[in-house]
Amino acid sequence: MPDTKANQSAYPQQGGQKADLGFPICRIVGVTCLSSGAVLDAAMGKFQGKGSGEQGLLRSLLGVFESGDVILGDAFYATYFLLAELQFRGIDALFEQQGSRKRSTDFKKGQTLGVNDHLITLPKPKIRPQWMTAEQYASAPESLTVRELEAGGRILVTTMQCPNTYPAEALKDLYKRRWQVELDIRNIKTTLGMETLSCKTPEMSEKEMWIYLLGYNLVRLMMAQSALIADVLPRTLSFKHTLQLCLAWDRARLHSNALEVEPTLNQLLNRPGFRGGMFA
């Protein structure tokens, strides 16, 4: 964000930086669809302060999920109270284990399900988090049973406990797909250019971010429609090349008359490396 007083007031720079030597920082947590890559919802907050952490922002987005959904996330989210809330809502989760818990994981304990795969019962933390009210803490379960398994040097934690319904290999393969989220973030920040915002007030900066997310979803919509026509999965198509095709079509439409647009598009669609409705 541009370094203006208004932006600094709403989204202060990092606390360790001296005044006038840093830029305002906005933290964004988004929920993306694993199948299509579309952003289902997002929450914005300060870089630091109560309720501004990734977990706090994710809690504000839990209404996006329905019973039976599965959430994939990194080690920031594998906490007792979030897992308990998800289980209460009927939502399954697959996270990487947090560092502190990962170091103490002992597969000799709990109910063994397979090699480095077990069920473990966790006690409720004795200290109530600052973000949590006394009523919320009291209503949380006194214990929580989750599944831990090793996958490629990582310890995964999940609410999907049955090894017959959810084989370890299937969970490992599913977690590998979480890397798609990192590519989605790169597409939003780098391919579309949201790394640096230009608006000088927090209200306009927030609108600017939503416009980027809207543009991102419009490209994802075109990819999903093209995938349906070509009978392929949306994730097999290139976001960057799809964007290039959209921009090329727009330039052709603006600089050509209606009779010339269709041949120009045909040339684009038939260029080398293109197949299945989008670029390979």
C-alpha positions in Angstrom: 0.0 0.0 0.0 1.2 3.6 -0.6 2.7 5.1 2.6 -0.1 7.6 3.4 -1.3 8.6 6.9 -4.7 7.2 6.1 -3.3 3.8 5.1 -0.9 3.7 8.0 -3.7 4.4 10.4 -5.9 1.5 9.2 -3.1 -0.9 8.3 0.1 0.0 10.3 3.5 -1.0 9.2 5.5 -3.7 11.1 6.2 -2.7 14.7 9.9 -3.2 14.4 10.3 -0.6 11.7 11.0 3.0 12.4 8.4 5.6 11.5 8.4 6.7 7.8 10.7 3.7 6.9 8.0 1.1 6.2 4.8 0.7 4.3 1.3 -0.1 5.4 0.6 -3.9 5.4 -2.8 -5.6 4.9 -3.2 -9.2 5.7 -5.5 -11.2 3.5 -6.8 -14.7 4.1 -8.8 -16.3 1.3 -10.7 -19.5 0.6 -10.2 -20.9 -2.8 -11.9 -23.8 -4.5 -9.4 -26.7 -5.0 -11.2 -27.9 -8.2 -11.5 -24.6 -10.1 -9.1 -22.2 -8.2 -11.8 -19.6 -7.8 -11.8 -17.4 -4.7 -14.9 -18.2 -2.7 -14.4 -15.4 -0.1 -11.7 -13.4 1.6 -11.1 -11.4 4.8 -8.7 -8.5 5.3 -7.1 -7.2 8.5 -4.2 -5.5 10.0 -0.8 -7.2 9.9 -0.7 -7.5 13.7 -3.1 -7.0 16.6 -6.0 -8.9 18.2 -8.1 -10.8 15.6 -5.8 -9.9 12.8 -4.0 -13.3 12.6 -4.6 -15.8 9.9 -6.7 -17.9 12.2 -8.8 -15.0 13.3 -9.5 -14.0 9.7 -10.3 -17.7 8.8 -12.8 -17.9 11.6 -14.7 -15.0 10.1 -14.9 -17.0 6.8 -16.2 -20.3 8.3 -19.7 -19.5 7.0 -18.4 -20.2 3.5 -18.1 -23.9 4.3 -20.9 -26.5 4.5 -21.1 -29.8 6.3 -19.1 -32.4 4.4 -16.6 -29.9 3.0 -12.8 -30.5 3.5 -10.4 -27.7 4.3 -6.7 -28.0 3.3 -4.3 -25.7 5.1 -0.8 -25.3 6.3 0.6 -25.5 9.9 -0.9 -22.2 10.9 -4.3 -23.8 11.2 -3.7 -27.1 13.0 -4.8 -25.8 16.4 -7.1 -27.4 19.0 -9.9 -24.9 19.0 -10.1 -24.5 15.2 -10.2 -28.3 14.7 -12.9 -28.6 17.4 -15.0 -25.9 15.7 -14.7 -27.6 12.4 -15.7 -31.0 13.8 -18.7 -29.3 15.5 -19.7 -27.9 12.1 -19.3 -31.2 10.3 -16.4 -29.9 8.3 -13.3 -32.1 7.8 -9.8 -30.7 7.8 -6.3 -31.8 6.6 -3.5 -29.6 7.9 0.2 -29.9 8.4 1.0 -30.3 12.1 2.2 -27.3 14.0 5.9 -27.2 14.8 5.7 -27.5 18.6 3.2 -30.4 18.4 5.2 -32.0 15.5 8.3 -32.3 17.7 6.4 -34.2 20.3 4.4 -36.5 18.0 4.9 -40.1 19.1 3.3 -42.7 16.9 3.8 -45.4 19.6 1.0 -43.6 21.5 -2.7 -43.6 20.8 -4.6 -46.1 18.5 -2.3 -47.4 15.7 -3.9 -47.3 12.2 -0.8 -48.1 10.2 2.9 -47.2 9.9 3.3 -43.8 11.3 -0.5 -43.4 11.3 -2.5 -43.2 14.5 -5.4 -41.6 16.4 -4.6 -39.4 19.3 -6.7 -37.7 21.9 -5.7 -34.2 22.8 -6.7 -32.5 26.0 -8.2 -29.0 25.9 -5.5 -26.3 26.5 -5.6 -25.0 30.0 -4.9 -21.5 29.0 -7.8 -19.6 27.2 -6.6 -17.8 24.0 -7.0 -14.0 24.2 -9.4 -13.9 21.2 -11.7 -16.4 22.9 -14.5 -15.5 25.3 -15.0 -17.3 28.6 -18.3 -18.7 27.2 -16.6 -20.0 24.1 -13.8 -21.6 26.1 -16.3 -23.3 28.4 -18.3 -24.7 25.5 -15.3 -26.2 23.8 -14.9 -30.0 24.3 -12.6 -31.2 27.0 -10.8 -33.5 24.6 -10.4 -33.9 20.9 -9.6 -37.0 18.9 -7.7 -36.4 15.7 -5.6 -38.5 13.3 -1.9 -37.9 12.8 0.1 -39.5 9.9 3.5 -39.0 8.3 3.7 -38.0 4.7 6.9 -37.1 2.9 8.7 -35.9 6.0 5.7 -34.0 7.2 3.3 -34.8 10.0 -0.3 -34.3 8.9 -3.3 -33.9 11.2 -6.8 -34.5 10.1 -10.4 -35.0 11.3 -10.8 -37.8 8.7 -10.2 -40.7 11.1 -11.3 -43.9 9.4 -8.4 -45.6 7.6 -10.7 -47.6 5.4 -12.7 -44.6 4.2 -9.7 -42.3 4.1 -6.5 -44.4 3.3 -3.3 -42.8 4.2 -2.1 -42.6 0.6 -5.2 -40.8 -0.4 -4.7 -38.2 2.3 -1.1 -37.8 1.3 -2.0 -37.2 -2.3 -4.8 -34.8 -1.3 -2.4 -32.7 0.8 0.1 -32.5 -2.1 -2.6 -30.6 -4.0 -2.5 -27.8 -1.4 0.4 -26.5 -3.4 -2.2 -25.3 -5.9 -3.0 -22.6 -3.4 0.5 -21.2 -3.6 0.2 -21.0 -7.4 -3.2 -19.3 -7.0 -1.5 -16.7 -4.7 1.2 -16.2 -7.2 -1.3 -15.6 -10.0 -3.2 -13.0 -8.0 -0.1 -11.2 -6.7 2.3 -11.5 -9.6 0.4 -12.4 -12.8 -2.4 -9.9 -12.1 -0.1 -7.4 -10.3 -1.6 -7.1 -6.8 1.8 -7.2 -5.1 1.8 -3.4 -4.9 -1.4 -1.4 -4.5 -1.9 2.2 -5.7 -4.8 3.7 -3.8 -4.0 6.2 -1.1 -6.9 5.6 1.3 -7.8 2.3 3.1 -11.3 2.3 1.7 -10.1 2.6 -1.9 -7.2 0.1 -1.3 -9.8 -2.5 -0.1 -11.9 -1.9 -3.2 -8.7 -2.2 -5.3 -8.0 -5.6 -3.8 -11.6 -6.8 -4.3 -11.3 -5.7 -8.0 -8.2 -7.8 -8.4 -10.0 -10.8 -6.9 -13.0 -10.1 -9.1 -10.8 -10.1 -12.2 -9.1 -13.2 -11.0 -12.4 -15.0 -10.7 -13.5 -13.8 -14.2 -10.4 -15.5 -15.7 -11.2 -18.6 -13.6 -14.7 -18.6 -14.9 -13.5 -18.6 -18.5 -11.1 -21.5 -17.7 -14.0 -23.5 -16.1 -16.2 -22.9 -19.1 -13.5 -23.8 -21.6 -12.6 -26.9 -19.5 -16.2 -28.0 -19.7 -16.3 -27.6 -23.5 -13.0 -29.4 -23.9 -13.8 -32.2 -21.3 -10.7 -31.5 -19.2 -10.2 -30.4 -15.6 -9.9 -26.6 -15.0 -6.7 -27.1 -13.1 -5.0 -28.5 -16.2 -5.3 -25.1 -17.9 -2.8 -22.3 -17.6 -4.0 -19.2 -15.8 -1.4 -17.0 -17.3 -2.0 -18.1 -20.9 -5.8 -17.8 -20.4 -5.2 -14.2 -19.3 -3.1 -13.6 -22.3 -5.8 -15.0 -24.6 -8.4 -12.7 -22.9 -6.3 -9.6 -23.4 -5.5 -10.6 -27.0 -9.2 -11.1 -27.7 -10.0 -7.7 -26.1 -7.4 -6.0 -28.3 -8.7 -7.7 -31.4 -12.2 -6.6 -30.5 -11.3 -3.0 -29.9 -9.1 -2.5 -33.0 -11.0 -4.6 -35.5 -14.5 -4.5 -36.9 -17.0 -7.3 -36.2 -16.1 -9.1 -39.4 -12.4 -9.3 -38.5 -12.7 -10.4 -34.9 -13.7 -14.0 -35.6 -10.8 -14.8 -37.9 -8.4 -13.2 -35.4 -9.7 -15.4 -32.7 -9.4 -18.4 -34.9 -5.8 -17.6 -35.4 -5.3 -17.4 -31.7 -7.1 -20.6 -31.0 -5.1 -22.5 -33.7 -1.7 -21.3 -32.7 1.0 -23.9 -31.8 0.7 -25.2 -28.2 -3.0 -24.6 -28.0 -5.4 -27.5 -27.3 -8.6 -28.2 -25.4 -10.0 -24.7 -25.5 -7.0 -23.1 -23.7 -3.2 -23.0 -24.0 -1.4 -26.1 -22.8 
